[in-house]
Amino acid sequence: AMSSLLVTGFPGFLATNLLPRILTQRSDSKILALVEPRFLDTARQRLSGFDPALSARVELISGDITRPGLGLDRQLAARYGKLDLVGHALASGPNLLEGFRHLDRHMALISDATTFSMERDPRGYWLVLNHIGASRPIPRQRVEFAVLTLLTLCDWLTRRDLTPLAVELVTPAPTDDTRHRAAFGVPPRFGQPVNRFLMAEADLLQPIPTHNPSLWALHEQ
């Protein structure tokens, strides 16, 4: 499967010149170009001037990167959130609880930019996700989208629509949290020490339909 790269600034001068180079150098990748709605027509025109073999690997996405709630949609997170390695490994596990325990133990081997951990709670488990090592502040859209992507992974693995019991985010409270409520299913608490959401133990123990004992045993080694 092709990897996806998010590019902003198209159809601006710099992004217009960079896109063909990236596509040529990364033949195994497609580009998701985030374009402000007012520039979509211009972006389509610029894209029509590319080599057809390259433009076929560019998808224009309408959006404004300055909007606090950008990307906060479960369908978008399910489509564009990339957890291929993690997702396929967890898909062979017996349930979410065992899968996330496995991820907790091995996350450091998977990424040096993200940490994952689990915390017990009387109502279930907190799934804690944070970014590390960045020299600049991480945009709130990336932080919140990452948390939502992990939640949609739970839906995908169990083939169920799961709702967390609580959601806590490090980002400041937006003027309007309507999109956050709709995306997470509950009103998040903002300005918290860590990014995390609480799942009921019963949901985490739901069987994963794709469980493969032999493959799971390999992942556990």
CYANA upper distance limits for C-alpha pairs under 8 A (distance plus 0.5 A):
  2 MET  CA     28 ASP  CA      5.85
  2 MET  CA     29 SER  CA      5.50
  2 MET  CA     30 LYS  CA      7.01
  3 SER  CA     28 ASP  CA      7.15
  3 SER  CA     29 SER  CA      5.24
  3 SER  CA     30 LYS  CA      6.85
  4 SER  CA     29 SER  CA      6.10
  4 SER  CA     30 LYS  CA      5.49
  4 SER  CA     31 ILE  CA      6.16
  4 SER  CA     32 LEU  CA      7.20
  4 SER  CA     80 TYR  CA      8.49
  4 SER  CA     82 LYS  CA      8.47
  5 LEU  CA     29 SER  CA      7.49
  5 LEU  CA     30 LYS  CA      6.79
  5 LEU  CA     31 ILE  CA      5.33
  5 LEU  CA     32 LEU  CA      6.43
  6 LEU  CA     31 ILE  CA      6.42
  6 LEU  CA     32 LEU  CA      5.29
  6 LEU  CA     33 ALA  CA      6.48
  6 LEU  CA     34 LEU  CA      7.68
  7 VAL  CA     15 ALA  CA      8.11
  7 VAL  CA     31 ILE  CA      7.26
  7 VAL  CA     32 LEU  CA      6.62
  7 VAL  CA     33 ALA  CA      5.34
  7 VAL  CA     34 LEU  CA      6.69
  8 THR  CA     15 ALA  CA      7.77
  8 THR  CA     33 ALA  CA      6.41
  8 THR  CA     34 LEU  CA      5.64
  8 THR  CA     35 VAL  CA      7.38
  9 GLY  CA     14 LEU  CA      7.99
  9 GLY  CA     15 ALA  CA      6.13
  9 GLY  CA     34 LEU  CA      7.82
  9 GLY  CA     35 VAL  CA      7.53
 10 PHE  CA     14 LEU  CA      8.34
 10 PHE  CA     15 ALA  CA      5.55
 10 PHE  CA     16 THR  CA      6.48
 10 PHE  CA     33 ALA  CA      7.02
 10 PHE  CA     34 LEU  CA      7.53
 10 PHE  CA     35 VAL  CA      6.54
 10 PHE  CA     43 ALA  CA      7.17
 11 PRO  CA     15 ALA  CA      6.86
 11 PRO  CA     16 THR  CA      6.07
 11 PRO  CA     35 VAL  CA      7.88
 11 PRO  CA     39 PHE  CA      7.78
 11 PRO  CA     42 THR  CA      7.26
 11 PRO  CA     43 ALA  CA      5.46
 11 PRO  CA     46 ARG  CA      7.30
 12 GLY  CA     16 THR  CA      6.40
 13 PHE  CA     17 ASN  CA      6.88
 14 LEU  CA     18 LEU  CA      6.64
 15 ALA  CA     19 LEU  CA      6.40
 16 THR  CA     20 PRO  CA      8.11
 16 THR  CA     46 ARG  CA      8.01
 17 ASN  CA     21 ARG  CA      7.76
 18 LEU  CA     22 ILE  CA      6.63
 19 LEU  CA     23 LEU  CA      6.61
 20 PRO  CA     24 THR  CA      6.54
 20 PRO  CA     50 PHE  CA      7.90
 20 PRO  CA     54 LEU  CA      7.35
 21 ARG  CA     25 GLN  CA      6.61
 22 ILE  CA     26 ARG  CA      6.26
 23 LEU  CA     27 SER  CA      6.35
 23 LEU  CA     29 SER  CA      7.47
 23 LEU  CA     30 LYS  CA      7.70
 23 LEU  CA     31 ILE  CA      8.18
 23 LEU  CA     54 LEU  CA      6.80
 23 LEU  CA     57 ARG  CA      8.20
 24 THR  CA     54 LEU  CA      8.06
 29 SER  CA     57 ARG  CA      8.03
 30 LYS  CA     57 ARG  CA      5.23
 30 LYS  CA     58 VAL  CA      6.40
 30 LYS  CA     59 GLU  CA      8.28
 31 ILE  CA     57 ARG  CA      6.72
 31 ILE  CA     58 VAL  CA      5.30
 31 ILE  CA     59 GLU  CA      6.72
 32 LEU  CA     58 VAL  CA      6.53
 32 LEU  CA     59 GLU  CA      5.46
 32 LEU  CA     60 LEU  CA      6.58
 32 LEU  CA     61 ILE  CA      7.16
 33 ALA  CA     58 VAL  CA      7.40
 33 ALA  CA     59 GLU  CA      6.55
 33 ALA  CA     60 LEU  CA      5.42
 33 ALA  CA     61 ILE  CA      6.35
 34 LEU  CA     60 LEU  CA      6.70
 34 LEU  CA     61 ILE  CA      5.35
 34 LEU  CA     62 SER  CA      6.44
 34 LEU  CA     63 GLY  CA      6.49
 34 LEU  CA     64 ASP  CA      8.11
 34 LEU  CA     65 ILE  CA      8.31
 35 VAL  CA     39 PHE  CA      6.94
 35 VAL  CA     40 LEU  CA      6.70
 35 VAL  CA     43 ALA  CA      7.94
 35 VAL  CA     60 LEU  CA      7.13
 35 VAL  CA     61 ILE  CA      6.39
 35 VAL  CA     62 SER  CA      5.55
 35 VAL  CA     63 GLY  CA      6.26
 35 VAL  CA     64 ASP  CA      7.55
 36 GLU  CA     40 LEU  CA      7.11
 36 GLU  CA     62 SER  CA      6.21
 36 GLU  CA     63 GLY  CA      5.65
 36 GLU  CA     64 ASP  CA      5.70
 37 PRO  CA     62 SER  CA      5.84
 37 PRO  CA     63 GLY  CA      6.77
 37 PRO  CA     64 ASP  CA      8.03
 39 PHE  CA     43 ALA  CA      6.60
 40 LEU  CA     44 ARG  CA      6.72
 40 LEU  CA     60 LEU  CA      8.37
 40 LEU  CA     62 SER  CA      7.64
 41 ASP  CA     45 GLN  CA      6.85
 42 THR  CA     46 ARG  CA      6.71
 43 ALA  CA     47 LEU  CA      6.54
 43 ALA  CA     60 LEU  CA      8.35
 44 ARG  CA     48 SER  CA      6.68
 45 GLN  CA     49 GLY  CA      7.40
 46 ARG  CA     50 PHE  CA      7.73
 47 LEU  CA     55 SER  CA      6.66
 48 SER  CA     52 PRO  CA      8.22
 48 SER  CA     55 SER  CA      7.82
 50 PHE  CA     54 LEU  CA      7.08
 50 PHE  CA     55 SER  CA      6.27
 51 ASP  CA     55 SER  CA      6.68
 52 PRO  CA     56 ALA  CA      6.47
 53 ALA  CA     57 ARG  CA      7.87
 54 LEU  CA     58 VAL  CA      7.70
 63 GLY  CA     70 LEU  CA      7.58
 64 ASP  CA     70 LEU  CA      7.50
 65 ILE  CA     70 LEU  CA      6.98
 65 ILE  CA    141 GLN  CA      8.48
 66 THR  CA     70 LEU  CA      8.28
 68 PRO  CA    140 ARG  CA      7.48
 68 PRO  CA    141 GLN  CA      6.81
 68 PRO  CA    174 PRO  CA      7.48
 69 GLY  CA    141 GLN  CA      7.19
 69 GLY  CA    179 ARG  CA      6.75
 69 GLY  CA    180 HIS  CA      7.56
 70 LEU  CA    141 GLN  CA      6.52
 71 GLY  CA     76 LEU  CA      7.02
 71 GLY  CA     77 ALA  CA      7.68
 71 GLY  CA    141 GLN  CA      7.55
 71 GLY  CA    145 PHE  CA      6.86
 72 LEU  CA     76 LEU  CA      8.00
 72 LEU  CA     77 ALA  CA      7.94
 72 LEU  CA    144 GLU  CA      7.94
 72 LEU  CA    145 PHE  CA      6.77
 72 LEU  CA    148 LEU  CA      7.87
 72 LEU  CA    179 ARG  CA      6.89
 72 LEU  CA    180 HIS  CA      7.05
 72 LEU  CA    183 ALA  CA      6.31
 73 ASP  CA     77 ALA  CA      6.70
 73 ASP  CA    179 ARG  CA      8.15
 73 ASP  CA    182 ALA  CA      8.22
 73 ASP  CA    183 ALA  CA      5.70
 74 ARG  CA     78 ALA  CA      6.49
 74 ARG  CA    148 LEU  CA      7.57
 74 ARG  CA    149 THR  CA      8.23
 74 ARG  CA    152 THR  CA      6.94
 74 ARG  CA    183 ALA  CA      6.28
 75 GLN  CA     79 ARG  CA      6.66
 76 LEU  CA     80 TYR  CA      6.36
 76 LEU  CA     81 GLY  CA      8.04
 77 ALA  CA     81 GLY  CA      5.36
 77 ALA  CA    145 PHE  CA      7.42
 77 ALA  CA    148 LEU  CA      7.06
 77 ALA  CA    149 THR  CA      5.60
 77 ALA  CA    152 THR  CA      7.24
 78 ALA  CA    149 THR  CA      7.05
 78 ALA  CA    152 THR  CA      6.30
 78 ALA  CA    153 LEU  CA      7.71
 78 ALA  CA    156 TRP  CA      8.36
 81 GLY  CA    145 PHE  CA      8.49
 81 GLY  CA    146 ALA  CA      8.05
 81 GLY  CA    149 THR  CA      5.96
 83 LEU  CA     87 GLY  CA      5.85
 84 ASP  CA     88 HIS  CA      6.46
 85 LEU  CA     89 ALA  CA      6.74
 86 VAL  CA     90 LEU  CA      6.63
 86 VAL  CA    103 LEU  CA      8.20
 87 GLY  CA     91 ALA  CA      6.50
 87 GLY  CA    153 LEU  CA      7.55
 87 GLY  CA    157 LEU  CA      8.22
 88 HIS  CA     92 SER  CA      7.41
 89 ALA  CA     93 GLY  CA      7.80
 89 ALA  CA    216 TRP  CA      7.95
 89 ALA  CA    219 HIS  CA      7.34
 90 LEU  CA     96 LEU  CA      8.04
 90 LEU  CA     99 GLY  CA      5.64
 90 LEU  CA    100 PHE  CA      8.15
 90 LEU  CA    157 LEU  CA      8.13
 91 ALA  CA    157 LEU  CA      6.41
 91 ALA  CA    208 ILE  CA      7.30
 91 ALA  CA    210 THR  CA      6.27
 91 ALA  CA    211 HIS  CA      6.67
 92 SER  CA    208 ILE  CA      8.23
 92 SER  CA    210 THR  CA      6.34
 92 SER  CA    211 HIS  CA      4.74
 92 SER  CA    212 ASN  CA      5.23
 92 SER  CA    213 PRO  CA      7.49
 92 SER  CA    215 LEU  CA      6.72
 92 SER  CA    216 TRP  CA      5.75
 93 GLY  CA     98 GLU  CA      7.33
 93 GLY  CA     99 GLY  CA      6.16
 93 GLY  CA    208 ILE  CA      7.33
 93 GLY  CA    210 THR  CA      8.28
 93 GLY  CA    211 HIS  CA      5.54
 93 GLY  CA    212 ASN  CA      7.09
 93 GLY  CA    213 PRO  CA      7.67
 93 GLY  CA    216 TRP  CA      6.00
 94 PRO  CA     98 GLU  CA      7.26
 94 PRO  CA     99 GLY  CA      7.89
 94 PRO  CA    207 PRO  CA      6.27
 94 PRO  CA    208 ILE  CA      6.13
 94 PRO  CA    211 HIS  CA      5.76
 94 PRO  CA    212 ASN  CA      8.17
 94 PRO  CA    213 PRO  CA      8.18
 95 ASN  CA     99 GLY  CA      6.71
 95 ASN  CA    158 THR  CA      8.45
 95 ASN  CA    204 LEU  CA      6.98
 95 ASN  CA    205 LEU  CA      5.92
 95 ASN  CA    206 GLN  CA      6.27
 95 ASN  CA    207 PRO  CA      5.24
 95 ASN  CA    208 ILE  CA      5.60
 95 ASN  CA    211 HIS  CA      8.36
 96 LEU  CA    100 PHE  CA      6.42
 96 LEU  CA    154 CYS  CA      7.69
 96 LEU  CA    157 LEU  CA      8.31
 96 LEU  CA    158 THR  CA      8.40
 96 LEU  CA    203 ASP  CA      8.45
 96 LEU  CA    204 LEU  CA      5.29
 96 LEU  CA    205 LEU  CA      6.69
 96 LEU  CA    206 GLN  CA      7.60
 96 LEU  CA    207 PRO  CA      8.14
 96 LEU  CA    208 ILE  CA      7.77
 97 LEU  CA    101 ARG  CA      6.68
 97 LEU  CA    201 GLU  CA      8.40
 97 LEU  CA    204 LEU  CA      5.47
 97 LEU  CA    205 LEU  CA      6.46
 98 GLU  CA    102 HIS  CA      6.79
 99 GLY  CA    103 LEU  CA      6.83
100 PHE  CA    104 ASP  CA      6.45
100 PHE  CA    118 MET  CA      8.14
101 ARG  CA    105 ARG  CA      6.94
101 ARG  CA    118 MET  CA      7.87
102 HIS  CA    106 HIS  CA      6.87
102 HIS  CA    220 GLU  CA      7.83
103 LEU  CA    107 MET  CA      5.90
103 LEU  CA    116 PHE  CA      7.88
104 ASP  CA    116 PHE  CA      6.29
104 ASP  CA    117 SER  CA      5.56
104 ASP  CA    118 MET  CA      7.33
106 HIS  CA    110 ILE  CA      7.25
107 MET  CA    111 SER  CA      6.69
107 MET  CA    114 THR  CA      8.39
107 MET  CA    115 THR  CA      7.05
107 MET  CA    116 PHE  CA      6.87
108 ALA  CA    112 ASP  CA      6.61
108 ALA  CA    115 THR  CA      7.55
111 SER  CA    115 THR  CA      8.11
112 ASP  CA    132 ILE  CA      8.13
112 ASP  CA    133 GLY  CA      8.39
113 ALA  CA    131 HIS  CA      6.13
113 ALA  CA    132 ILE  CA      5.61
113 ALA  CA    133 GLY  CA      6.57
113 ALA  CA    134 ALA  CA      8.21
114 THR  CA    129 LEU  CA      7.57
114 THR  CA    130 ASN  CA      6.13
114 THR  CA    131 HIS  CA      4.92
114 THR  CA    132 ILE  CA      6.30
115 THR  CA    128 VAL  CA      8.40
115 THR  CA    129 LEU  CA      6.26
115 THR  CA    130 ASN  CA      5.79
115 THR  CA    131 HIS  CA      6.80
115 THR  CA    132 ILE  CA      7.72
116 PHE  CA    127 LEU  CA      7.80
116 PHE  CA    128 VAL  CA      6.02
116 PHE  CA    129 LEU  CA      5.28
116 PHE  CA    130 ASN  CA      7.25
117 SER  CA    127 LEU  CA      6.65
117 SER  CA    128 VAL  CA      5.66
117 SER  CA    129 LEU  CA      7.37
118 MET  CA    125 TYR  CA      6.85
118 MET  CA    126 TRP  CA      6.06
118 MET  CA    127 LEU  CA      5.42
118 MET  CA    128 VAL  CA      6.49
119 GLU  CA    125 TYR  CA      5.98
119 GLU  CA    126 TRP  CA      5.45
119 GLU  CA    127 LEU  CA      7.24
119 GLU  CA    128 VAL  CA      8.06
120 ARG  CA    124 GLY  CA      6.81
120 ARG  CA    125 TYR  CA      5.17
120 ARG  CA    126 TRP  CA      6.91
121 ASP  CA    125 TYR  CA      5.79
121 ASP  CA    126 TRP  CA      7.37
123 ARG  CA    199 MET  CA      8.28
123 ARG  CA    200 ALA  CA      6.31
123 ARG  CA    201 GLU  CA      7.35
124 GLY  CA    198 LEU  CA      7.29
124 GLY  CA    199 MET  CA      6.17
124 GLY  CA    200 ALA  CA      4.90
124 GLY  CA    201 GLU  CA      4.78
124 GLY  CA    202 ALA  CA      8.29
125 TYR  CA    198 LEU  CA      6.10
125 TYR  CA    199 MET  CA      6.06
125 TYR  CA    200 ALA  CA      7.19
125 TYR  CA    201 GLU  CA      7.10
126 TRP  CA    196 ARG  CA      6.65
126 TRP  CA    197 PHE  CA      5.91
126 TRP  CA    198 LEU  CA      4.76
126 TRP  CA    199 MET  CA      6.85
127 LEU  CA    196 ARG  CA      5.81
127 LEU  CA    197 PHE  CA      5.98
127 LEU  CA    198 LEU  CA      6.83
127 LEU  CA    199 MET  CA      8.07
128 VAL  CA    194 VAL  CA      7.59
128 VAL  CA    195 ASN  CA      6.32
128 VAL  CA    196 ARG  CA      4.73
128 VAL  CA    197 PHE  CA      7.34
129 LEU  CA    147 VAL  CA      7.29
129 LEU  CA    194 VAL  CA      7.97
129 LEU  CA    195 ASN  CA      6.02
129 LEU  CA    196 ARG  CA      6.45
130 ASN  CA    143 VAL  CA      8.37
130 ASN  CA    194 VAL  CA      7.32
130 ASN  CA    195 ASN  CA      6.61
131 HIS  CA    143 VAL  CA      8.25
134 ALA  CA    138 ILE  CA      7.71
138 ILE  CA    142 ARG  CA      7.44
138 ILE  CA    143 VAL  CA      7.54
139 PRO  CA    143 VAL  CA      7.15
140 ARG  CA    144 GLU  CA      6.55
140 ARG  CA    171 THR  CA      6.59
141 GLN  CA    145 PHE  CA      6.36
142 ARG  CA    146 ALA  CA      6.56
143 VAL  CA    147 VAL  CA      7.09
143 VAL  CA    171 THR  CA      8.46
144 GLU  CA    148 LEU  CA      6.74
144 GLU  CA    169 LEU  CA      7.89
145 PHE  CA    149 THR  CA      6.45
146 ALA  CA    150 LEU  CA      6.90
147 VAL  CA    151 LEU  CA      6.96
147 VAL  CA    195 ASN  CA      7.70
147 VAL  CA    196 ARG  CA      7.80
148 LEU  CA    152 THR  CA      6.70
148 LEU  CA    183 ALA  CA      7.98
148 LEU  CA    184 PHE  CA      7.51
149 THR  CA    153 LEU  CA      6.64
150 LEU  CA    154 CYS  CA      7.18
151 LEU  CA    155 ASP  CA      7.33
152 THR  CA    156 TRP  CA      6.70
153 LEU  CA    157 LEU  CA      6.57
154 CYS  CA    158 THR  CA      6.74
154 CYS  CA    162 LEU  CA      7.71
155 ASP  CA    159 ARG  CA      6.00
155 ASP  CA    160 ARG  CA      5.59
155 ASP  CA    161 ASP  CA      5.83
155 ASP  CA    162 LEU  CA      6.38
156 TRP  CA    160 ARG  CA      7.59
157 LEU  CA    208 ILE  CA      6.51
157 LEU  CA    209 PRO  CA      8.12
157 LEU  CA    210 THR  CA      8.37
158 THR  CA    206 GLN  CA      7.41
158 THR  CA    207 PRO  CA      7.28
158 THR  CA    208 ILE  CA      5.51
158 THR  CA    209 PRO  CA      7.12
159 ARG  CA    208 ILE  CA      8.43
159 ARG  CA    209 PRO  CA      8.25
162 LEU  CA    203 ASP  CA      7.86
163 THR  CA    184 PHE  CA      7.57
163 THR  CA    185 GLY  CA      6.40
163 THR  CA    186 VAL  CA      8.18
163 THR  CA    199 MET  CA      8.14
164 PRO  CA    184 PHE  CA      7.81
164 PRO  CA    185 GLY  CA      7.72
164 PRO  CA    186 VAL  CA      7.76
164 PRO  CA    197 PHE  CA      6.85
164 PRO  CA    198 LEU  CA      6.00
164 PRO  CA    199 MET  CA      5.44
164 PRO  CA    200 ALA  CA      7.69
165 LEU  CA    186 VAL  CA      7.87
165 LEU  CA    197 PHE  CA      7.90
165 LEU  CA    198 LEU  CA      5.80
165 LEU  CA    199 MET  CA      6.30
165 LEU  CA    200 ALA  CA      7.26
166 ALA  CA    186 VAL  CA      7.04
166 ALA  CA    187 PRO  CA      8.17
166 ALA  CA    188 PRO  CA      7.27
166 ALA  CA    197 PHE  CA      6.05
166 ALA  CA    198 LEU  CA      5.64
166 ALA  CA    199 MET  CA      8.17
167 VAL  CA    184 PHE  CA      8.01
167 VAL  CA    186 VAL  CA      7.64
167 VAL  CA    187 PRO  CA      7.76
167 VAL  CA    188 PRO  CA      5.22
167 VAL  CA    189 ARG  CA      6.80
167 VAL  CA    195 ASN  CA      8.36
167 VAL  CA    196 ARG  CA      6.51
167 VAL  CA    197 PHE  CA      4.74
167 VAL  CA    198 LEU  CA      6.93
168 GLU  CA    188 PRO  CA      5.97
168 GLU  CA    189 ARG  CA      5.25
168 GLU  CA    190 PHE  CA      6.52
168 GLU  CA    191 GLY  CA      8.43
168 GLU  CA    192 GLN  CA      6.60
168 GLU  CA    194 VAL  CA      7.61
168 GLU  CA    195 ASN  CA      6.05
168 GLU  CA    196 ARG  CA      5.82
168 GLU  CA    197 PHE  CA      6.59
169 LEU  CA    188 PRO  CA      7.44
169 LEU  CA    189 ARG  CA      6.74
169 LEU  CA    190 PHE  CA      5.47
169 LEU  CA    191 GLY  CA      6.67
169 LEU  CA    192 GLN  CA      6.03
169 LEU  CA    193 PRO  CA      8.17
169 LEU  CA    194 VAL  CA      6.74
169 LEU  CA    195 ASN  CA      4.94
169 LEU  CA    196 ARG  CA      7.10
170 VAL  CA    190 PHE  CA      6.43
170 VAL  CA    191 GLY  CA      5.11
170 VAL  CA    192 GLN  CA      5.11
170 VAL  CA    193 PRO  CA      6.26
170 VAL  CA    194 VAL  CA      6.00
170 VAL  CA    195 ASN  CA      6.21
171 THR  CA    190 PHE  CA      6.26
171 THR  CA    191 GLY  CA      5.79
171 THR  CA    192 GLN  CA      7.96
172 PRO  CA    190 PHE  CA      5.90
172 PRO  CA    191 GLY  CA      5.39
173 ALA  CA    177 ASP  CA      8.00
173 ALA  CA    189 ARG  CA      8.35
173 ALA  CA    190 PHE  CA      5.66
173 ALA  CA    191 GLY  CA      7.28
177 ASP  CA    181 ARG  CA      6.73
177 ASP  CA    187 PRO  CA      8.14
178 THR  CA    182 ALA  CA      6.74
179 ARG  CA    183 ALA  CA      6.52
180 HIS  CA    184 PHE  CA      6.54
180 HIS  CA    185 GLY  CA      8.43
180 HIS  CA    186 VAL  CA      8.48
180 HIS  CA    187 PRO  CA      7.41
180 HIS  CA    188 PRO  CA      7.52
181 ARG  CA    185 GLY  CA      5.84
181 ARG  CA    186 VAL  CA      5.66
181 ARG  CA    187 PRO  CA      5.31
181 ARG  CA    188 PRO  CA      7.40
182 ALA  CA    186 VAL  CA      7.90
184 PHE  CA    188 PRO  CA      8.15
199 MET  CA    203 ASP  CA      7.24
199 MET  CA    204 LEU  CA      7.36
200 ALA  CA    204 LEU  CA      7.03
201 GLU  CA    205 LEU  CA      6.67
202 ALA  CA    206 GLN  CA      7.01
207 PRO  CA    211 HIS  CA      8.31
211 HIS  CA    216 TRP  CA      8.16
212 ASN  CA    216 TRP  CA      6.45
213 PRO  CA    217 ALA  CA      6.59
214 SER  CA    218 LEU  CA      7.13
215 LEU  CA    219 HIS  CA      7.03
216 TRP  CA    220 GLU  CA      6.72
217 ALA  CA    221 GLN  CA      7.04
